[in-house]
C-alpha cells in the first residue's frame, strides 16, 4: 500500500517533536494493515468514506483510494490537534 500526504499534513508532522513524529508514524503505519489498527472511526457528512484516527490529542483524517494499477493508496488529508481538526 502506498501512502500519500497532503501538503498541510506533511507540514504539521514535520513541525512536531521527535516523540510525536514517531507516535504519528506508528499510527499511520497501522492504517496500512487490513483491518486498520488503532482508534479508527468513519466520519459523517462526507460524500466518500472518510475516516479519522485518534492518537492521543491528535487526529488524522484519511481515506483510501484505488490507483490505476489496482494498488490501494492511503491518502492522509489532514493532521491536527483535536480542537482544531474539525473546523
MDTraj code that builds the backbone (N, CA, C; nanometers):
import mdtraj as md
import numpy as np

residues = "UNK UNK UNK UNK UNK UNK UNK UNK UNK UNK UNK UNK UNK UNK UNK UNK UNK UNK UNK UNK UNK UNK UNK UNK UNK UNK UNK UNK UNK UNK UNK UNK UNK UNK UNK UNK UNK UNK UNK UNK UNK UNK UNK UNK UNK UNK UNK UNK UNK UNK UNK UNK UNK UNK UNK UNK UNK UNK UNK UNK UNK UNK UNK UNK UNK UNK UNK UNK UNK UNK UNK UNK UNK UNK UNK UNK UNK UNK UNK UNK UNK UNK UNK UNK UNK UNK UNK".split()
xyz = np.array([
    [0.0847, -0.1176, 0.0000],
    [0.0000, 0.0000, 0.0000],
    [0.0891, 0.1236, 0.0000],
    [0.0513, 0.2199, -0.0812],
    [0.1259, 0.3444, -0.0940],
    [0.0591, 0.4517, -0.0072],
    [0.1383, 0.5368, 0.0567],
    [0.0844, 0.6431, 0.1431],
    [0.1158, 0.7778, 0.0805],
    [0.0126, 0.8627, 0.0655],
    [0.0302, 0.9993, 0.0166],
    [-0.0123, 1.0956, 0.1264],
    [0.0566, 1.2093, 0.1349],
    [0.0257, 1.3111, 0.2342],
    [-0.0127, 1.4404, 0.1633],
    [-0.1105, 1.5112, 0.2185],
    [-0.1388, 1.6453, 0.1693],
    [-0.0264, 1.7364, 0.2182],
    [-0.0140, 1.8514, 0.1584],
    [0.0915, 1.9459, 0.1976],
    [0.0746, 1.9870, 0.3447],
    [-0.0499, 2.0120, 0.3861],
    [-0.0757, 2.0544, 0.5232],
    [-0.0385, 1.9441, 0.6220],
    [-0.0728, 1.8191, 0.5906],
    [-0.0431, 1.7081, 0.6807],
    [0.1075, 1.6881, 0.6945],
    [0.1796, 1.6926, 0.5838],
    [0.3250, 1.6754, 0.5887],
    [0.3911, 1.7884, 0.6668],
    [0.3414, 1.9095, 0.6498],
    [0.3968, 2.0249, 0.7204],
    [0.3733, 2.0139, 0.8710],
    [0.2529, 1.9695, 0.9104],
    [0.2217, 1.9553, 1.0521],
    [0.3102, 1.8489, 1.1165],
    [0.3247, 1.7340, 1.0504],
    [0.4060, 1.6258, 1.1056],
    [0.5514, 1.6695, 1.1172],
    [0.6024, 1.7400, 1.0179],
    [0.7413, 1.7855, 1.0205],
    [0.7676, 1.8857, 1.1328],
    [0.6654, 1.9592, 1.1740],
    [0.6833, 2.0613, 1.2767],
    [0.6791, 2.0053, 1.4190],
    [0.6479, 1.8769, 1.4351],
    [0.6350, 1.8174, 1.5676],
    [0.7701, 1.7703, 1.6201],
    [0.7760, 1.7452, 1.7525],
    [0.8983, 1.6948, 1.8124],
    [0.9170, 1.5469, 1.7761],
    [1.0325, 1.4928, 1.8082],
    [1.0694, 1.3580, 1.7658],
    [0.9738, 1.2512, 1.8179],
    [0.9356, 1.2581, 1.9457],
    [0.8467, 1.1581, 2.0037],
    [0.7095, 1.1603, 1.9372],
    [0.6563, 1.2796, 1.9133],
    [0.5255, 1.2917, 1.8493],
    [0.5306, 1.2409, 1.7059],
    [0.6372, 1.2715, 1.6345],
    [0.6532, 1.2205, 1.4975],
    [0.6500, 1.0683, 1.4960],
    [0.7188, 1.0061, 1.5912],
    [0.7224, 0.8602, 1.5973],
    [0.5844, 0.8025, 1.6273],
    [0.5109, 0.8644, 1.7190],
    [0.3754, 0.8181, 1.7509],
    [0.2842, 0.8291, 1.6295],
    [0.2928, 0.9424, 1.5589],
    [0.2103, 0.9607, 1.4399],
    [0.2492, 0.8613, 1.3309],
    [0.3785, 0.8375, 1.3135],
    [0.4253, 0.7435, 1.2121],
    [0.3765, 0.6015, 1.2411],
    [0.3856, 0.5587, 1.3678],
    [0.3374, 0.4249, 1.4043],
    [0.1871, 0.4127, 1.3798],
    [0.1125, 0.5189, 1.4098],
    [-0.0318, 0.5169, 1.3870],
    [-0.0654, 0.5070, 1.2393],
    [0.0060, 0.5818, 1.1560],
    [-0.0184, 0.5787, 1.0120],
    [0.0201, 0.4433, 0.9535],
    [0.1286, 0.3837, 1.0015],
    [0.1666, 0.2510, 0.9544],
    [0.0615, 0.1468, 0.9911],
    [-0.0061, 0.1660, 1.1030],
    [-0.1137, 0.0749, 1.1422],
    [-0.2329, 0.0823, 1.0485],
    [-0.2478, 0.1934, 0.9775],
    [-0.3589, 0.2079, 0.8834],
    [-0.3376, 0.1264, 0.7565],
    [-0.2152, 0.0833, 0.7297],
    [-0.1884, 0.0039, 0.6103],
    [-0.2254, -0.1426, 0.6295],
    [-0.2527, -0.1834, 0.7529],
    [-0.2926, -0.3210, 0.7810],
    [-0.4382, -0.3410, 0.7424],
    [-0.4755, -0.4667, 0.7261],
    [-0.6155, -0.4988, 0.6978],
    [-0.6623, -0.5922, 0.8071],
    [-0.7573, -0.5553, 0.8914],
    [-0.8214, -0.4242, 0.9052],
    [-0.7258, -0.3247, 0.9718],
    [-0.7515, -0.1951, 0.9537],
    [-0.6639, -0.0934, 1.0129],
    [-0.6629, -0.1025, 1.1651],
    [-0.5467, -0.0834, 1.2241],
    [-0.5374, -0.0876, 1.3700],
    [-0.5439, 0.0537, 1.4260],
    [-0.5886, 0.0641, 1.5481],
    [-0.5989, 0.1940, 1.6140],
    [-0.7439, 0.2336, 1.6333],
    [-0.7641, 0.3516, 1.6886],
    [-0.8981, 0.4050, 1.7149],
    [-0.9468, 0.4760, 1.5887],
    [-1.0047, 0.3991, 1.4965],
    [-1.0488, 0.4495, 1.3666],
    [-1.2012, 0.4556, 1.3655],
    [-1.2550, 0.5685, 1.3195],
    [-1.3996, 0.5830, 1.3063],
    [-1.4327, 0.6472, 1.1728],
    [-1.5461, 0.6097, 1.1177],
    [-1.5966, 0.6680, 0.9942],
    [-1.6588, 0.8033, 1.0263],
    [-1.6239, 0.9066, 0.9500],
    [-1.6795, 1.0397, 0.9717],
    [-1.8075, 1.0563, 0.8915],
    [-1.9028, 1.1257, 0.9474],
    [-2.0282, 1.1517, 0.8790],
    [-2.0226, 1.2864, 0.8101],
    [-2.1051, 1.3030, 0.7060],
    [-2.1147, 1.4305, 0.6379],
    [-2.0230, 1.4437, 0.5179],
    [-1.9581, 1.3375, 0.4774],
    [-1.8712, 1.3386, 0.3609],
    [-1.9317, 1.2498, 0.2528],
    [-1.9098, 1.2846, 0.1272],
    [-1.9624, 1.2042, 0.0170],
    [-1.8931, 1.0685, 0.0095],
    [-1.7611, 1.0680, 0.0223],
    [-1.6835, 0.9440, 0.0185],
    [-1.6601, 0.8956, 0.1608],
    [-1.6064, 0.7766, 0.1735],
    [-1.5764, 0.7232, 0.3069],
    [-1.4493, 0.7874, 0.3586],
    [-1.4646, 0.8783, 0.4534],
    [-1.3527, 0.9482, 0.5163],
    [-1.3485, 0.9035, 0.6620],
    [-1.2290, 0.8725, 0.7103],
    [-1.2105, 0.8207, 0.8448],
    [-1.1208, 0.9132, 0.9251],
    [-1.1234, 0.8924, 1.0574],
    [-1.0296, 0.9616, 1.1436],
    [-0.9634, 0.8602, 1.2338],
    [-0.8362, 0.8855, 1.2624],
    [-0.7588, 0.8050, 1.3553],
    [-0.7230, 0.8932, 1.4731],
    [-0.7503, 0.8447, 1.5937],
    [-0.7170, 0.9203, 1.7139],
    [-0.5862, 0.8672, 1.7703],
    [-0.4919, 0.9597, 1.7919],
    [-0.3646, 0.9278, 1.8567],
    [-0.3454, 1.0322, 1.9658],
    [-0.3892, 0.9992, 2.0866],
    [-0.3818, 1.0951, 2.1971],
    [-0.4663, 1.2167, 2.1670],
    [-0.4058, 1.3350, 2.1694],
    [-0.4813, 1.4572, 2.1417],
    [-0.4806, 1.4940, 1.9940],
    [-0.4175, 1.4113, 1.9107],
    [-0.4089, 1.4396, 1.7675],
    [-0.5084, 1.3555, 1.6892],
    [-0.5526, 1.4092, 1.5769],
    [-0.6441, 1.3392, 1.4882],
    [-0.5849, 1.3388, 1.3478],
    [-0.5965, 1.2247, 1.2810],
    [-0.5512, 1.2102, 1.1429],
    [-0.6746, 1.1802, 1.0587],
    [-0.7026, 1.2656, 0.9610],
    [-0.8147, 1.2462, 0.8701],
    [-0.7585, 1.1812, 0.7435],
    [-0.8200, 1.0687, 0.7023],
    [-0.7660, 0.9948, 0.5886],
    [-0.8768, 0.9231, 0.5136],
    [-0.8428, 0.8783, 0.3937],
    [-0.9314, 0.7928, 0.3152],
    [-0.8474, 0.7051, 0.2249],
    [-0.9109, 0.6016, 0.1726],
    [-0.8440, 0.5085, 0.0817],
    [-0.8941, 0.5331, -0.0595],
    [-0.8044, 0.5204, -0.1561],
    [-0.8443, 0.5290, -0.2957],
    [-0.7673, 0.4231, -0.3738],
    [-0.8208, 0.3870, -0.4910],
    [-0.7556, 0.2862, -0.5746],
    [-0.6770, 0.3534, -0.6845],
    [-0.5584, 0.3032, -0.7091],
    [-0.4719, 0.3519, -0.8155],
    [-0.5153, 0.2861, -0.9464],
    [-0.4651, 0.3351, -1.0577],
    [-0.4994, 0.2768, -1.1866],
    [-0.4456, 0.1349, -1.2002],
    [-0.3451, 0.1002, -1.1224],
    [-0.2875, -0.0342, -1.1260],
    [-0.3468, -0.1240, -1.0180],
    [-0.4632, -0.0882, -0.9689],
    [-0.5351, -0.1650, -0.8658],
    [-0.4554, -0.1778, -0.7361],
    [-0.3699, -0.0810, -0.7103],
    [-0.2989, -0.0759, -0.5833],
    [-0.3714, 0.0240, -0.4950],
    [-0.3905, -0.0103, -0.3721],
    [-0.4623, 0.0769, -0.2802],
    [-0.3707, 0.1885, -0.2310],
    [-0.4244, 0.3110, -0.2230],
    [-0.3489, 0.4272, -0.1770],
    [-0.4159, 0.4804, -0.0509],
    [-0.3364, 0.5035, 0.0520],
    [-0.3822, 0.5672, 0.1745],
    [-0.3487, 0.7147, 0.1622],
    [-0.4501, 0.8012, 0.1622],
    [-0.4276, 0.9447, 0.1484],
    [-0.4541, 1.0125, 0.2820],
    [-0.3514, 1.0721, 0.3407],
    [-0.3620, 1.1461, 0.4665],
    [-0.3948, 1.2902, 0.4295],
    [-0.5181, 1.3315, 0.4543],
    [-0.5600, 1.4645, 0.4102],
    [-0.5358, 1.5732, 0.5139],
    [-0.5382, 1.5381, 0.6437],
    [-0.5226, 1.6410, 0.7462],
    [-0.4745, 1.5783, 0.8762],
    [-0.3879, 1.6491, 0.9467],
    [-0.3399, 1.6091, 1.0791],
    [-0.3383, 1.7354, 1.1638],
    [-0.3991, 1.7287, 1.2817],
    [-0.4007, 1.8446, 1.3710],
    [-0.4452, 1.8001, 1.5089],
    [-0.4478, 1.8931, 1.6030],
    [-0.4945, 1.8604, 1.7370],
    [-0.6467, 1.8498, 1.7379],
    [-0.6986, 1.7882, 1.8407],
    [-0.8418, 1.7578, 1.8482],
    [-0.9278, 1.8836, 1.8348],
    [-0.8866, 1.9928, 1.8960],
    [-0.9684, 2.1135, 1.8946],
    [-0.9718, 2.1855, 1.7617],
    [-0.8722, 2.1635, 1.6755],
    [-0.8612, 2.2390, 1.5514],
    [-0.8937, 2.1590, 1.4264],
    [-0.8980, 2.0282, 1.4347],
    [-0.9082, 1.9450, 1.3155],
    [-1.0451, 1.9527, 1.2494],
    [-1.1511, 1.9680, 1.3255],
    [-1.2861, 1.9607, 1.2688],
    [-1.3403, 2.0965, 1.2277],
    [-1.2613, 2.2011, 1.2345],
    [-1.3089, 2.3345, 1.1992],
    [-1.3025, 2.3577, 1.0503],
])
top = md.Topology()
chain = top.add_chain()
for i, resn in enumerate(residues, 1):
    res = top.add_residue(resn, chain, resSeq=i)
    for name in ("N", "CA", "C"):
        top.add_atom(name, md.element.get_by_symbol(name[0]), res)
traj = md.Trajectory(xyz[None], top)
